[in-house]
Amino acid sequence: MITIEEKNGDLIFSFLLVVRNEEDYIENLLEAILHQDFPHDRYEIIIVDGESTDRTPEMVESFERRYPDRIRSYMNPRKTLATGWNIGIQHSRGRYVIRVDGHSQIPRDFLSRTYEVAQKVPDAACVGGIIESKGTGFWGEVNAYVYSHPFGVGNSKFRTTKNEWEGYVDTVPYAAYKREIFEEVGYFDESLKRNEDLEMHARIRQAGGSFFLSTWIRSTYYVRNTLPALMHKSFSDGKWTLVASKRGMGVLRGRHLIPFLVVMMSLGFTVASLFSAVAWSVFLVLMGAYGSLLLVSSWGLKRQKGWKYFVPAMTSFFLLHFSRGFGSAAGLLSREYWGKERGYEERYGEKVTNAAR
């Protein structure tokens, strides 16, 4: 177990777990959090449940009874992640606040490695590591491959980096945030139902904060195990990324816009090709280029697991891209995008979180 040579015995980490209907994952995740190779008196565990309708609440209650001095739980009546994070942050006491998805798993050395990296780069507002995507069943394996391939997720270093690497990036997952950053830029925007971290991270960057990624820190993310579930998540991500972009500058990156542009260009050229042979020719060239990328990108899974994965990988790539693109278009046309801006307190959580104390 790592030794922390610091005075006062203050809490180093507040581990926030915001969940809703995670009965399949929460038991193993809590066991991993509770049994870190990090001094147990130097971190706390806070669970915020969004009124789960499965066995999640009773499972959390069971852990609270077994570990009454280490786990605290709160309810999140609004059920969204942003509100859950804000409730957890307001009740936390650690020097760093770590947020981890309930759909994930961490190794025993997750906190110790995060601490070592944070000490190495004290100027960074947030530090985090890479994610290994995993799935169960046939489509889970296919979707995990797609979610860890550059053609699927662009230049998301935390998803695609395989070799040892570390450096400053535009965002990190499952980040350890310095507590003072929330005092400086505010809390998560509770008007966002998804992608609240993109908007928060844009505010941190605008305030001069930086993000440091290290492959020394690793975790596992469990992808959706069906195509409909993958499409639903991708559509929602596309929509709320566009809505988040309305909240402030610096949210969007090229990887966020490409699916939207592909869908818009496809629709545009489809219509134009009805009236122009040139447009039809250009459309065929673009479709050929995209098809070639699909073939090349899917070939890797075929080499790993065989021919039966080849066409499904192409299908998953295609549906991931176009569901996200159509989601972005829906976001651009949505009431949430064009609605009136909310006040600071409602947007960044002070009303709800103070009421939850």
N, C-alpha and C positions, 0 to 999 in steps of 0.2 A: 504494500500500500504506500502511496506517495506521501512524503512528509511535507507539510506546509510550514515553513519557518517564517511566520508572520505574527505580529503582536495581536493581543486582544481576543483572539479566537473568533473574530467576526466571520459571518457567513460569506463564503466566496461565491457560491452559486445558488440561485433560485431556479429550480427546474420546473418549468411550466408545461403541463400536459392538458391541452384543450381538446375535448373529445365529444363525439356524439355517435352512438351506435357502433362501438368498436369492440364488441364482445369477442370477436375472433382474434384480436391482437393485444388487447390491453393487459391481460394477465402476464404474458411473456415480457412485454415492454416494462411493466412495473417491476417485475422481478429483476430485470436487467438494471433499471435505475436504482433500485434499492441496494444492489450488491456490486456497486462500483468499487474499483480499487483506489478510492479517494476517501479521505477521512469523512466518516459519516456525519460527524458533528459540524462539518464545514459546508454542507449543502442541505437545502430543504426541498421538499416535493409538494407542489401545489397542483391539484387537479380541478379543472373547471368543466363541468358536464352541461351540455346543451340540451337538457331534458331528453335524454336517451329513452327510446321505447323498447330496447332489447335488455339484455342482462347486464349491461355496463354498470348501472348504478349499484346493483347489489354486489357486483364484483369489486367495485371501488370501496364500498362499505366494508366488505370483508377484509381488504387490505388495511383500511383505517383501524379496524379493531385489532389487527395483528401488530400494526406499527403506529400506535396513537401519537408517539412523539415525533414522527418523521413525515407524516402525510396529513395534509389539510385539503379539504375539498369544498367547492362552492358551486352554486347553480348559475347557469347562464340562460335566463328566460328568453333572450332574443335569439339564441341558438347559433349566431354567426361567429366565425372565428375571431373577427376583429374585436367584438365585444368580450369574448372569452379571454383573449390575450390581455385586454385592458383590465378586466377584473383581476386576473392573475398578477399583473404588474403592480396594481395598487395594493395588493396584499403581500407582495414579496419584500424580502429584506436583504437579499444577497447583493454583493458587489457587481456581479454579472447576472443577467437574466437570460436563461436558455429556453428556447421554445422548440419543441419537437412534435412532429405529427403523430397522431395516434395510429396511423397506418404504417408504422415504421418499427425498426428494431435497432438497438445500439450495442456495441461490444462493451465488455467489462472495463476497458480502459478509456472510454469515451471522455469522461470528465477530466481525468489526469492528463490526457493528451491535449484537450482543449485548454486546460490551465497552462501547460508548458508553452503552447503556441501563443496564448494571450500575453504571457510574460515576455516572450521574445519580441513582440510587436506592440508595445504599450501605447503607441500612437493610434492604433486601429480602433475604430468605434465598434466593430463587430469582427469576430473571427469564426470560421467554420471550416468544414471539410467536405469531402466528396461523398456522393451517395451511390450505392450499388443498387440498381433496380432488379427486383425479383418478382416472379409471379408463380402461381400454382396452376397446374393443369396446362393443357395444350395452348390455349389462347393466352394464358398468363405468361408462358414462356415467350410466345411471339411478341406480346406487348412489352415485356421487359427488354427484349432486344431492341425494339423500336425506340423505347424511352432512353436508351443509353447510346444511341447512334447519332452522329452529327446530322445526318439527313432528317432524323426525326425531331431533334430538339435544338438544332443549330449549334452555336458556340457556347452552350451552357457548360462551362468547364467543370462544374461540380457534378455533372452527369456523365461527361464523356472522357474525362482524364483517367488514364489507366496507369501511367508511370508516375514515379515520384516527382512531385512538383509543388511549389508554393509561390505565392506572390499576391499582389493586389489585383482585385477584380471588381466588377460592378455590383455583385451581389453574392451572398453565401446562404446556404440552407441551414436550418437547425442551428442558427447563429447564437453565439454568446454576445449579448449586447451589454456594453457598459451602462450601468444604471443612469448615469448623468445624461446620456443621450436623450432619454425620454423627457427629462426636465428641459432640455434645450429645444427639441423639435416637436414635442407633444406626443400623444398616444396614437394608436392605430385608428384610422378613419372608419367609424362604425356605419357609415352609409354604404360601404363596400361589402358585398356579400362574399366576394372572393378576391384573390390577388391583392389583399390589403398590404402584404409585405412589399410589393412593388412600389406602391405609393409611399409607404414609410421609408423605404430605402432611397427613393428619389429625394425625399426631404433631408435625409441624413447626408447624402452626397452634396446637396445644395448648401448645407450648413458646414461643409468642409470635412465631413467624416469619411472614413475609408473602410473598405472591407478587405479582409485578408483570408485567403483560401490556402489550406494546407492538406496534402494527401495523407499527412500523419494522422488526421482525424477522419474517421470513416463511420458510416452508418448504412443502414439498409432501408430502402423504401419498397413497399409492396404495391405493385401496380394493379390496376383493375384487371380482373381475370376474364372479362367478356368484351366483345366488341361494342355492344350497346353502352356498357359502363364507361369504356374508354372514350366513346364519342360524346357521351353526356359530359364527362369531365372536360374534354377538350373544347367543346362548345362553350361551356361556362367560363373556362379560362380565357378563351378568345373574347367573349363578351365583356367580362369584368376587367380585362387588361385595357380595353378601349375606354371603359368608364373611368378606370383609375387614371388614365392619361389626362382626363379632363380636370382632375383635381390638382395637377401641378406639372411643371416641366420636368423632363428627365426620366419619365417612367418608361417610355417605349425604347426598345432596342431593335436592331434589325431583325433578330430572330422572332420578335413579336409581330412585326409587320409583314414578313414574307408570306405567310399563309393567307392573310387578308388580300395582299396584292395579287397573289396567284388566283384567288377566287374571283376578284374583280376583273382581272385581265381575261380570265376564261369566259366570264359572262359577256364582257365587252366584245371579245373577238367572235364569240358564238353569234351574237347579233350582227356584228359587222360583216361576218362571212356570208350572211344571207344576201348582202348587197354588193360585195366586193370580192373578186377572185384573189386580189392581193392579200386582203385580210384573211381569207381562207388559207392561203399558202403560209402566211406567217403563223397562223393558229396551228397548222399541221407541224411546222417546225418546232414550235414551243411544246406541243404535246409530245413530239418525238424526243425532245431533250428531257422532259420530265419523265417520260417512260424509261429512257435510258438510265436516269438516276435511280428510278425505282428498281430496275433490274440489277444494277451494280450494287446498290445498298442492301438488297434482299439476298444477294448471293452469299454474303458472309454467314447468314443463319443457315442457309442450305448446306454450306461446307461444314458447319458445326454439327448439325442435327439431321441432315438429309433432305431429300427432295420434297417430302410432304410439308415442309415448313416454308418452301420458297414462295408459292402463290399467297399463302396466308400472310407472310411478311409484307408482300407488296400491298395486300389489301389493308393491313393495319397502318402502314405508312400513309396510304392514300386517305383513309378515313380520318386519321389523326390530323393531317394537314387541312383537309377540306372542312371537317367539322369545326376546327379552330378558326378557319377563314370565314365560314358562315357565321360563327359566333361573334367574330369581330364586326362583321357587317351588321348583325343584330344589335350589338352594343352601340354602334354608331347611330342607329335608328331608334334607340331605346329612350324611354322616359327618364331613366336614371342618368343617361348621358346629357340630355338637353334640359334636365330639371334645374331649378334654381339652386344655387350654391347654398349649402347649409352653414350655420354659424360654427365658430371654432369649437365650442364646447360639445355640440352634438357630433361634429365631424370627428373629433379626436378623442372623445370618450369620457370627458370629465363628468358629465351629468350622470351617466349610467354607473361608472365605476365608483364615484363618491357615494352614490345611493346604495351600492352593494356592500359598503364597509360594515 
